Each structure stands twice: as C-alpha cells, then as structure tokens.
Amino acid sequence: MDALDVARWQFGVTTVYHFLFVPLTIGLSVLVAILQTMWHRTGDEKYLKLTKFYGKLFLINFAMGVVTGIVQEFQFGMNWSDYSRFVGDIFGAPLAIEALVAFFLESTFIGLWIFGWDRLPKRLHLASIWAAAIGSNLSAYFILAANSFMQNPVGYRINPDTGRAELTDFVAVLTNKVAMITFPHTIAGAFLVAGSLLVAVAMWHLVRNRDSADTPAYRFAAKFGSWVTLVSAAAVAITGDIQGKIMTQVQPMKMAAAEGLYTTESPASFSVLTVGSLDGSRELFALKIPHLLSWLGTGDPNGTVHGINDLQAQYAAQYGAGSYTPIIPVTYWSFRFMIGFGMAAAAIALLVLWSQRKGRTPTSKWLLRAGLLMPLLPLAANSFGWIFTEMGRQPWIVFGEMLTRDGVSRSVSLTEVLTSFTAFTLIYAALAVVEVKLLLRYAKAGVPDLTPNPDIDDTHDDAERPLAFAY
C-alpha cells in the first residue's frame, strides 16, 4: 500500500458519501416546489402540510450535503495536485461557475424560502423554492460537465511548453456529448430517490395511523411518490440506454469491462449472471441474453462489441506498455447492482399503487417493510452507478491524457494521507448518525398542525416580530 492507494480510497469514500445526499437534494427540491405550487393553485391545506413536512426533510439533507461537499473541493489540492495542475485550466471553469452562480442561487433562495413564510407575498415565496430547485439542478449540470471532460476530453489543447491542458472551447466542454446524456440520467436517478422517500415516509404513517385526520395527505404523497418513482425509472432506463451507446464510442474498454467481455463478439450477448474466477478472467457459468449487449453498445442487435484483450493490445500500442484494464469484478457487479436496485424500487412503487387502488388504504406490514427500503434501493443504485463510472475509467484520471498514478500529489506522504483519510472517515461516520437521527425524528413527527396558535400575538407590526425559522 502506498500514498496513491490511500488517496484513491479517500476520494472514493468521501465522494460516495457526499453523493448519498446529492440526488435527494436535487429531486426533493423540485418535488417540494411542485407540492407548494399545488397548494398555491388549489388552496388545499394538505398540500401545504406536505410542503412543510417534506421541505423540512429536504433542508436537513441539503445542510448535510453542503458540509460534505466542501471537502470535495479541497481533495484536488490536497491529494491530487498534479492532476489539478494539469487540468485546472479546464476543470476549474465549470466548477467556478457552479459555485458562483448555481450554488449561490440555490443557497440564497433557500434562505428566502425558509424565513419567508408569511413574510413574502405567496407568489414570491413560491418563486423562491423554484429558484432554489433550479439552482440545485444547475449545480449538477456544471459538475457533470467537469466530470465528463475526464471521461471524454474535448475543447482543449496540450501546451507543449508547460505540459498542461489548456481550454480552447468552453462551449465544447459544456456541450460534451457525455455530459449531455449524463445530466438527464443523473437527474432521473435523483427523482427516483426523492420519489422513493415520499413513498417510504407516507407508507409508514398510513400503515401505523390508518384513521388519522392526515390520511388523505399521506395517501396523496404515497401515490405521487410512486408515480414519480415509476416515471423516473423509465427515464433512467431510456437515458441509460443512450449513455451506454455513447460510452461504447468514447470508452469501449468500460463497456467491455461492464460485461467482462474478453474477446470481441458480433453479435454480443449480455450476461444477467456470471460466475467466474476471482479476477474475472475465466467464466465458469453464465446466464446470457443473446444480442442484448450488441444493442446496448451499438444500437444494432448484430453490432460488434470489442473485447478487453483486443482493446488492451490497442491501448498498449497507442499509449505505451502497461495495463489499461479496470478491475473487472468491480465494474461487472457495480453495473448490475445499479440496474437491479433501481428496478427493485420501481417494482415496490408499483405494488404501492396497486395497494391503493379504488381508494383503499394499504395495511400490509410486508408492504410497509418493502416501502421503508425504497429510498435505500435507488441510493444504492446511484452509488454503484458512480462507482462503475469512475472505476470503469481506470487506469485513466483523464481518459487518454493522464493516468491516475500521475495525478497524485508527490509531496504528500503515506502517513499524511492515512491521517486525513482516518479523520474524514470518523467525521463522516458521526455525521451519518446525526443525519439518520434527524431524518427519522422529523419523518416520524408527521405533517405539521396548521391550526393557529392563540398564544401568538399577531397585532404587532411585522417589522417588530423576531426573525424565526418557519418550522
């Protein structure tokens, strides 16, 4: 073990942990905005209750996402300074815009939304949550544009004097074909998580409090969340199909590694399940669907999908001696876990809708248990998707331009990286406990009681009232 190995583990752990909060923030911001819009248009109190209820869960998650996201910016300078030096001229541009435009838009209007209840005009207050939601989605786009450069470098040149990559076409970076499909795929995955959370919380209250006065609100939340989950699952499948074809064009090794395909095949089959040697190089048993991999990779059921061995020989001749093959068991299983967990969440959403047919209220404890698992399934699917995306690119940190081993900070020792890795892991573990306890506490509390409090004196001028958190 050396500093490179620990630096990779540290970045992987902190990134995956941070991304647990990102999809829920992105998806829930829009769903809360939709719920508030429904209240604004109909005046139905149940939509206001659901807006404040799920809005509180959104704010808890947003705060934790901000805390964990700050660490990501420092990682590049701490452990990956050579990478930052090489690609900073390009990578820094979309990240700077994300911070100065998208994040500021999001955070500013979230503040207005939090403290603007009963202070701002209804339309302006509604516009605040929509602006925050737009900011969340814009943040995702600029970050994905930066990451997509690592997958498919465009709009740059290598300066022969400095050896650095320099930006030549910022529009090309923002319209990178990888970014253009990764963004809708990621957003669809975010709505899959957010819809699942709506269902899980609503189902818990429906099964435990069937005669509650708030049952209509929970019934709507369960149905709304289920439909969001199903539509998002379909969007994930469609965008994932397009993404797979683009991935085969720009990173054929990643597609081959996703299947564990060592020899070039035409047509190529997709293995639903394969049992092989530990290194993934030898197949012992496989359950395959003929022609499916060719369709996923090329759009042609008889298309050619290049194998790992042929691509390894091609890359060795093009880039020099060395291994250009990622860790096959990781790419193979992360790809399937990504698909499987997402499909499982959609199946549970379908069961929840079926349980509420013809005005019925779900009572099954088995369905409740399945519903409580729903948010965890798409969260796992999102995480495995990112593991596949990043691990499948290895050994490149910038595909075709810079190897991961060449991007690590040379001045950082193994002891220093181990110290920061241990510290981050312990801090994140503590934050995980805080996050889970807060979410469970406020989720169990249920929708708020909107009955006016007679002890509050509203006769004073609004300017004299203390600024208070809306919840």
HELIX and SHEET records of a PDB file:
HELIX    1   1 ALA A    3  PHE A   19  1                                  17    
HELIX    2   2 VAL A   22  THR A   42  1                                  21    
HELIX    3   3 GLU A   45  MET A   78  1                                  34    
HELIX    4   4 SER A   81  ILE A   97  1                                  17    
HELIX    5   5 GLU A   98  PHE A  103  3                                   6    
HELIX    6   6 PHE A  104  PHE A  115  1                                  12    
HELIX    7   7 LYS A  122  GLN A  151  1                                  30    
HELIX    8   8 PHE A  170  LEU A  174  1                                   5    
HELIX    9   9 LYS A  177  ARG A  208  1                                  32    
HELIX   10  10 THR A  215  VAL A  250  1                                  36    
HELIX   11  11 PRO A  252  GLU A  259  1                                   8    
HELIX   12  12 LEU A  292  THR A  298  1                                   7    
HELIX   13  13 ILE A  308  TYR A  319  1                                  12    
HELIX   14  14 ILE A  328  SER A  355  1                                  28    
HELIX   15  15 ARG A  357  GLY A  359  5                                   3    
HELIX   16  16 LYS A  365  LEU A  373  1                                   9    
HELIX   17  17 LEU A  376  MET A  391  1                                  16    
HELIX   18  18 THR A  404  ASP A  406  5                                   3    
HELIX   19  19 LEU A  414  ALA A  445  1                                  32    
HELIX   20  20 ASP A  462  GLU A  464  5                                   3    
SHEET    1   A 2 TYR A 156  ILE A 158  0                                        
SHEET    2   A 2 ALA A 165  LEU A 167 -1                                        
SHEET    1   B 2 PHE A 270  GLY A 276  0                                        
SHEET    2   B 2 GLU A 283  ILE A 289 -1                                        
SHEET    1   C 2 TRP A 396  VAL A 398  0                                        
SHEET    2   C 2 MET A 402  LEU A 403 -1                                        
END                                                                             
